[in-house]
Amino acid sequence: MIARLTTDRAGAAARLLLRRAEHVDEPGSILLTAHPAVKGAISTAMNQELERRTGRQLAWKIDDALAFEGAFAQAISS
């Protein structure tokens, strides 16, 4: 697991972001804000699975100034 963190930082940050998004309790769509490399590590299937698991629509904001580990998820009004 530690080796994965050092060899695939974007992928590890992407998986962490997906877990964070699953725990957003507030109502509304989920806005995921991430570095482009983190977004790139999330496949269409992973994106669809998150929508299925949360029952919510997803929106993305890409921020190339954000650190990989700084990605976050928040509820927004639909």
N, CA, C and O atoms as CSV, one atom per row, in Angstrom:
chain,resi,resn,atom,element,x,y,z
A,1,MET,N,N,0.820,-1.183,0.000
A,1,MET,CA,C,0.000,0.000,0.000
A,1,MET,C,C,0.872,1.258,0.000
A,1,MET,O,O,0.601,2.193,-0.753
A,2,ILE,N,N,1.894,1.291,0.819
A,2,ILE,CA,C,2.787,2.441,0.868
A,2,ILE,C,C,3.477,2.615,-0.481
A,2,ILE,O,O,3.653,3.745,-0.937
A,3,ALA,N,N,3.866,1.533,-1.119
A,3,ALA,CA,C,4.521,1.618,-2.419
A,3,ALA,C,C,3.587,2.241,-3.445
A,3,ALA,O,O,4.031,3.016,-4.292
A,4,ARG,N,N,2.311,1.919,-3.383
A,4,ARG,CA,C,1.337,2.487,-4.316
A,4,ARG,C,C,1.237,4.003,-4.143
A,4,ARG,O,O,1.096,4.742,-5.118
A,5,LEU,N,N,1.314,4.451,-2.893
A,5,LEU,CA,C,1.239,5.887,-2.629
A,5,LEU,C,C,2.407,6.633,-3.248
A,5,LEU,O,O,2.248,7.761,-3.715
A,6,THR,N,N,3.558,6.022,-3.255
A,6,THR,CA,C,4.740,6.697,-3.787
A,6,THR,C,C,4.877,6.539,-5.297
A,6,THR,O,O,5.461,7.405,-5.947
A,7,THR,N,N,4.362,5.471,-5.865
A,7,THR,CA,C,4.508,5.251,-7.302
A,7,THR,C,C,3.318,5.767,-8.106
A,7,THR,O,O,3.455,6.016,-9.304
A,8,ASP,N,N,2.159,5.932,-7.478
A,8,ASP,CA,C,0.965,6.407,-8.179
A,8,ASP,C,C,0.219,7.398,-7.290
A,8,ASP,O,O,-0.873,7.110,-6.800
A,9,ARG,N,N,0.820,8.561,-7.091
A,9,ARG,CA,C,0.215,9.567,-6.209
A,9,ARG,C,C,-1.144,10.019,-6.706
A,9,ARG,O,O,-2.070,10.181,-5.912
A,10,ALA,N,N,-1.279,10.227,-8.014
A,10,ALA,CA,C,-2.560,10.689,-8.560
A,10,ALA,C,C,-3.643,9.629,-8.363
A,10,ALA,O,O,-4.774,9.958,-8.006
A,11,GLY,N,N,-3.307,8.375,-8.591
A,11,GLY,CA,C,-4.279,7.297,-8.401
A,11,GLY,C,C,-4.698,7.144,-6.948
A,11,GLY,O,O,-5.873,6.931,-6.650
A,12,ALA,N,N,-3.729,7.254,-6.048
A,12,ALA,CA,C,-4.044,7.156,-4.618
A,12,ALA,C,C,-4.926,8.331,-4.187
A,12,ALA,O,O,-5.872,8.152,-3.420
A,13,ALA,N,N,-4.613,9.530,-4.683
A,13,ALA,CA,C,-5.424,10.700,-4.352
A,13,ALA,C,C,-6.827,10.574,-4.940
A,13,ALA,O,O,-7.799,11.017,-4.328
A,14,ALA,N,N,-6.934,9.977,-6.113
A,14,ALA,CA,C,-8.245,9.765,-6.737
A,14,ALA,C,C,-9.108,8.831,-5.900
A,14,ALA,O,O,-10.287,9.106,-5.676
A,15,ARG,N,N,-8.534,7.740,-5.443
A,15,ARG,CA,C,-9.295,6.791,-4.606
A,15,ARG,C,C,-9.709,7.435,-3.290
A,15,ARG,O,O,-10.814,7.192,-2.804
A,16,LEU,N,N,-8.843,8.248,-2.713
A,16,LEU,CA,C,-9.184,8.961,-1.481
A,16,LEU,C,C,-10.334,9.946,-1.731
A,16,LEU,O,O,-11.246,10.061,-0.912
A,17,LEU,N,N,-10.287,10.641,-2.846
A,17,LEU,CA,C,-11.355,11.582,-3.187
A,17,LEU,C,C,-12.692,10.868,-3.341
A,17,LEU,O,O,-13.716,11.366,-2.871
A,18,LEU,N,N,-12.696,9.712,-3.990
A,18,LEU,CA,C,-13.937,8.947,-4.144
A,18,LEU,C,C,-14.507,8.541,-2.791
A,18,LEU,O,O,-15.720,8.600,-2.585
A,19,ARG,N,N,-13.652,8.135,-1.880
A,19,ARG,CA,C,-14.104,7.771,-0.526
A,19,ARG,C,C,-14.666,8.983,0.200
A,19,ARG,O,O,-15.692,8.891,0.874
A,20,ARG,N,N,-13.993,10.119,0.060
A,20,ARG,CA,C,-14.490,11.350,0.695
A,20,ARG,C,C,-15.869,11.707,0.147
A,20,ARG,O,O,-16.755,12.107,0.902
A,21,ALA,N,N,-16.048,11.563,-1.154
A,21,ALA,CA,C,-17.323,11.910,-1.782
A,21,ALA,C,C,-18.457,11.019,-1.272
A,21,ALA,O,O,-19.589,11.479,-1.125
A,22,GLU,N,N,-18.162,9.767,-1.007
A,22,GLU,CA,C,-19.188,8.855,-0.483
A,22,GLU,C,C,-19.684,9.278,0.895
A,22,GLU,O,O,-20.781,8.899,1.304
A,23,HIS,N,N,-18.893,10.050,1.602
A,23,HIS,CA,C,-19.248,10.441,2.973
A,23,HIS,C,C,-19.822,11.851,3.086
A,23,HIS,O,O,-19.992,12.363,4.192
A,24,VAL,N,N,-20.118,12.478,1.959
A,24,VAL,CA,C,-20.759,13.795,1.998
A,24,VAL,C,C,-22.207,13.586,2.417
A,24,VAL,O,O,-22.968,12.910,1.725
A,25,ASP,N,N,-22.588,14.169,3.555
A,25,ASP,CA,C,-23.924,13.956,4.105
A,25,ASP,C,C,-24.953,14.990,3.664
A,25,ASP,O,O,-26.146,14.688,3.619
A,26,GLU,N,N,-24.518,16.191,3.341
A,26,GLU,CA,C,-25.435,17.255,2.999
A,26,GLU,C,C,-26.166,16.920,1.695
A,26,GLU,O,O,-25.623,16.210,0.849
A,27,PRO,N,N,-27.398,17.426,1.526
A,27,PRO,CA,C,-28.160,17.142,0.304
A,27,PRO,C,C,-27.628,17.909,-0.896
A,27,PRO,O,O,-26.922,18.907,-0.749
A,28,GLY,N,N,-27.969,17.439,-2.065
A,28,GLY,CA,C,-27.590,18.099,-3.306
A,28,GLY,C,C,-26.608,17.270,-4.111
A,28,GLY,O,O,-26.233,16.161,-3.728
A,29,SER,N,N,-26.206,17.833,-5.226
A,29,SER,CA,C,-25.191,17.184,-6.063
A,29,SER,C,C,-23.852,17.243,-5.342
A,29,SER,O,O,-23.690,17.970,-4.362
A,30,ILE,N,N,-22.904,16.473,-5.836
A,30,ILE,CA,C,-21.570,16.471,-5.240
A,30,ILE,C,C,-20.593,17.126,-6.203
A,30,ILE,O,O,-20.475,16.721,-7.360
A,31,LEU,N,N,-19.896,18.143,-5.711
A,31,LEU,CA,C,-18.847,18.810,-6.473
A,31,LEU,C,C,-17.509,18.252,-6.020
A,31,LEU,O,O,-17.158,18.319,-4.842
A,32,LEU,N,N,-16.769,17.704,-6.969
A,32,LEU,CA,C,-15.435,17.184,-6.695
A,32,LEU,C,C,-14.425,18.169,-7.277
A,32,LEU,O,O,-14.472,18.480,-8.467
A,33,THR,N,N,-13.535,18.647,-6.458
A,33,THR,CA,C,-12.507,19.595,-6.888
A,33,THR,C,C,-11.161,18.896,-6.791
A,33,THR,O,O,-10.796,18.378,-5.736
A,34,ALA,N,N,-10.421,18.884,-7.900
A,34,ALA,CA,C,-9.189,18.102,-7.926
A,34,ALA,C,C,-8.213,18.639,-8.971
A,34,ALA,O,O,-8.589,19.373,-9.884
A,35,HIS,N,N,-6.962,18.254,-8.810
A,35,HIS,CA,C,-5.912,18.501,-9.791
A,35,HIS,C,C,-6.263,17.693,-11.054
A,35,HIS,O,O,-6.871,16.628,-10.944
A,36,PRO,N,N,-5.893,18.178,-12.243
A,36,PRO,CA,C,-6.208,17.443,-13.474
A,36,PRO,C,C,-5.696,15.994,-13.489
A,36,PRO,O,O,-6.356,15.116,-14.043
A,37,ALA,N,N,-4.549,15.743,-12.897
A,37,ALA,CA,C,-4.012,14.376,-12.877
A,37,ALA,C,C,-4.866,13.454,-12.008
A,37,ALA,O,O,-5.008,12.269,-12.309
A,38,VAL,N,N,-5.430,13.995,-10.939
A,38,VAL,CA,C,-6.311,13.205,-10.067
A,38,VAL,C,C,-7.597,12.880,-10.818
A,38,VAL,O,O,-8.061,11.741,-10.784
A,39,LYS,N,N,-8.173,13.864,-11.492
A,39,LYS,CA,C,-9.378,13.628,-12.297
A,39,LYS,C,C,-9.085,12.601,-13.376
A,39,LYS,O,O,-9.909,11.730,-13.652
A,40,GLY,N,N,-7.906,12.702,-13.988
A,40,GLY,CA,C,-7.517,11.764,-15.036
A,40,GLY,C,C,-7.364,10.335,-14.552
A,40,GLY,O,O,-7.473,9.397,-15.341
A,41,ALA,N,N,-7.113,10.159,-13.269
A,41,ALA,CA,C,-6.953,8.821,-12.699
A,41,ALA,C,C,-8.300,8.168,-12.388
A,41,ALA,O,O,-8.352,6.998,-12.008
A,42,ILE,N,N,-9.379,8.918,-12.547
A,42,ILE,CA,C,-10.719,8.387,-12.278
A,42,ILE,C,C,-11.373,8.036,-13.611
A,42,ILE,O,O,-11.648,8.912,-14.431
A,43,SER,N,N,-11.611,6.768,-13.811
A,43,SER,CA,C,-12.205,6.304,-15.064
A,43,SER,C,C,-13.694,6.642,-15.115
A,43,SER,O,O,-14.307,6.989,-14.105
A,44,THR,N,N,-14.246,6.531,-16.299
A,44,THR,CA,C,-15.694,6.738,-16.463
A,44,THR,C,C,-16.462,5.749,-15.610
A,44,THR,O,O,-17.471,6.106,-15.003
A,45,ALA,N,N,-15.999,4.514,-15.557
A,45,ALA,CA,C,-16.676,3.491,-14.749
A,45,ALA,C,C,-16.640,3.848,-13.261
A,45,ALA,O,O,-17.628,3.655,-12.553
A,46,MET,N,N,-15.517,4.363,-12.791
A,46,MET,CA,C,-15.410,4.763,-11.383
A,46,MET,C,C,-16.357,5.930,-11.085
A,46,MET,O,O,-16.990,5.979,-10.030
A,47,ASN,N,N,-16.439,6.861,-12.029
A,47,ASN,CA,C,-17.323,8.016,-11.888
A,47,ASN,C,C,-18.788,7.547,-11.818
A,47,ASN,O,O,-19.552,7.998,-10.965
A,48,GLN,N,N,-19.159,6.647,-12.718
A,48,GLN,CA,C,-20.523,6.117,-12.739
A,48,GLN,C,C,-20.832,5.319,-11.474
A,48,GLN,O,O,-21.945,5.393,-10.955
A,49,GLU,N,N,-19.877,4.574,-10.986
A,49,GLU,CA,C,-20.080,3.804,-9.761
A,49,GLU,C,C,-20.299,4.734,-8.566
A,49,GLU,O,O,-21.125,4.440,-7.702
A,50,LEU,N,N,-19.577,5.837,-8.507
A,50,LEU,CA,C,-19.787,6.799,-7.430
A,50,LEU,C,C,-21.183,7.405,-7.510
A,50,LEU,O,O,-21.844,7.571,-6.485
A,51,GLU,N,N,-21.635,7.734,-8.711
A,51,GLU,CA,C,-22.994,8.245,-8.866
A,51,GLU,C,C,-24.020,7.211,-8.402
A,51,GLU,O,O,-25.001,7.557,-7.743
A,52,ARG,N,N,-23.793,5.959,-8.743
A,52,ARG,CA,C,-24.705,4.891,-8.331
A,52,ARG,C,C,-24.711,4.731,-6.808
A,52,ARG,O,O,-25.772,4.623,-6.194
A,53,ARG,N,N,-23.540,4.717,-6.215
A,53,ARG,CA,C,-23.427,4.512,-4.768
A,53,ARG,C,C,-24.030,5.648,-3.955
A,53,ARG,O,O,-24.622,5.419,-2.900
A,54,THR,N,N,-23.878,6.880,-4.452
A,54,THR,CA,C,-24.383,8.032,-3.703
A,54,THR,C,C,-25.806,8.405,-4.099
A,54,THR,O,O,-26.515,9.065,-3.340
A,55,GLY,N,N,-26.218,7.983,-5.284
A,55,GLY,CA,C,-27.535,8.360,-5.780
A,55,GLY,C,C,-27.618,9.831,-6.157
A,55,GLY,O,O,-28.701,10.416,-6.172
A,56,ARG,N,N,-26.469,10.423,-6.460
A,56,ARG,CA,C,-26.423,11.850,-6.769
A,56,ARG,C,C,-25.639,12.107,-8.040
A,56,ARG,O,O,-24.820,11.296,-8.472
A,57,GLN,N,N,-25.917,13.268,-8.626
A,57,GLN,CA,C,-25.148,13.702,-9.780
A,57,GLN,C,C,-23.814,14.264,-9.304
A,57,GLN,O,O,-23.702,14.795,-8.200
A,58,LEU,N,N,-22.818,14.136,-10.154
A,58,LEU,CA,C,-21.493,14.658,-9.841
A,58,LEU,C,C,-21.164,15.828,-10.750
A,58,LEU,O,O,-21.550,15.854,-11.918
A,59,ALA,N,N,-20.460,16.775,-10.208
A,59,ALA,CA,C,-19.919,17.892,-10.982
A,59,ALA,C,C,-18.430,17.959,-10.652
A,59,ALA,O,O,-18.012,17.601,-9.551
A,60,TRP,N,N,-17.647,18.416,-11.604
A,60,TRP,CA,C,-16.200,18.491,-11.425
A,60,TRP,C,C,-15.693,19.916,-11.575
A,60,TRP,O,O,-16.166,20.677,-12.420
A,61,LYS,N,N,-14.737,20.255,-10.753
A,61,LYS,CA,C,-13.990,21.510,-10.892
A,61,LYS,C,C,-12.516,21.114,-10.895
A,61,LYS,O,O,-12.026,20.499,-9.948
A,62,ILE,N,N,-11.828,21.468,-11.949
A,62,ILE,CA,C,-10.418,21.128,-12.083
A,62,ILE,C,C,-9.594,22.351,-11.685
A,62,ILE,O,O,-9.836,23.464,-12.152
A,63,ASP,N,N,-8.616,22.117,-10.812
A,63,ASP,CA,C,-7.760,23.206,-10.314
A,63,ASP,C,C,-6.312,22.730,-10.377
A,63,ASP,O,O,-5.877,21.932,-9.547
A,64,ASP,N,N,-5.571,23.225,-11.366
A,64,ASP,CA,C,-4.189,22.760,-11.531
A,64,ASP,C,C,-3.240,23.308,-10.477
A,64,ASP,O,O,-2.087,22.882,-10.410
A,65,ALA,N,N,-3.697,24.239,-9.657
A,65,ALA,CA,C,-2.871,24.757,-8.555
A,65,ALA,C,C,-3.052,23.940,-7.279
A,65,ALA,O,O,-2.324,24.139,-6.306
A,66,LEU,N,N,-4.012,23.026,-7.279
A,66,LEU,CA,C,-4.302,22.216,-6.099
A,66,LEU,C,C,-3.359,21.014,-6.035
A,66,LEU,O,O,-3.113,20.354,-7.045
A,67,ALA,N,N,-2.841,20.740,-4.858
A,67,ALA,CA,C,-1.998,19.548,-4.674
A,67,ALA,C,C,-2.847,18.293,-4.878
A,67,ALA,O,O,-4.061,18.329,-4.678
A,68,PHE,N,N,-2.227,17.202,-5.270
A,68,PHE,CA,C,-2.960,15.944,-5.460
A,68,PHE,C,C,-3.777,15.604,-4.226
A,68,PHE,O,O,-4.956,15.266,-4.326
A,69,GLU,N,N,-3.149,15.694,-3.065
A,69,GLU,CA,C,-3.792,15.306,-1.814
A,69,GLU,C,C,-4.792,16.352,-1.324
A,69,GLU,O,O,-5.472,16.124,-0.323
A,70,GLY,N,N,-4.895,17.479,-2.001
A,70,GLY,CA,C,-5.807,18.544,-1.601
A,70,GLY,C,C,-7.187,18.443,-2.218
A,70,GLY,O,O,-8.029,19.312,-1.991
A,71,ALA,N,N,-7.434,17.401,-2.994
A,71,ALA,CA,C,-8.745,17.221,-3.620
A,71,ALA,C,C,-9.818,17.090,-2.548
A,71,ALA,O,O,-9.583,16.523,-1.482
A,72,PHE,N,N,-11.005,17.627,-2.849
A,72,PHE,CA,C,-12.082,17.543,-1.875
A,72,PHE,C,C,-13.437,17.422,-2.544
A,72,PHE,O,O,-13.584,17.710,-3.732
A,73,ALA,N,N,-14.422,16.997,-1.778
A,73,ALA,CA,C,-15.795,16.817,-2.248
A,73,ALA,C,C,-16.725,17.600,-1.325
A,73,ALA,O,O,-16.532,17.644,-0.110
A,74,GLN,N,N,-17.730,18.210,-1.927
A,74,GLN,CA,C,-18.687,18.966,-1.142
A,74,GLN,C,C,-20.051,18.916,-1.824
A,74,GLN,O,O,-20.139,18.713,-3.035
A,75,ALA,N,N,-21.100,19.099,-1.052
A,75,ALA,CA,C,-22.450,19.145,-1.605
A,75,ALA,C,C,-22.710,20.533,-2.161
A,75,ALA,O,O,-22.274,21.536,-1.595
A,76,ILE,N,N,-23.425,20.579,-3.274
A,76,ILE,CA,C,-23.864,21.844,-3.853
A,76,ILE,C,C,-25.343,21.728,-4.171
A,76,ILE,O,O,-25.848,20.627,-4.392
A,77,SER,N,N,-26.037,22.849,-4.197
A,77,SER,CA,C,-27.462,22.781,-4.519
A,77,SER,C,C,-27.613,22.431,-5.997
A,77,SER,O,O,-26.872,22.913,-6.854
A,78,SER,N,N,-28.569,21.603,-6.255
A,78,SER,CA,C,-28.772,21.110,-7.634
A,78,SER,C,C,-29.436,22.123,-8.523
A,78,SER,O,O,-29.670,21.852,-9.701
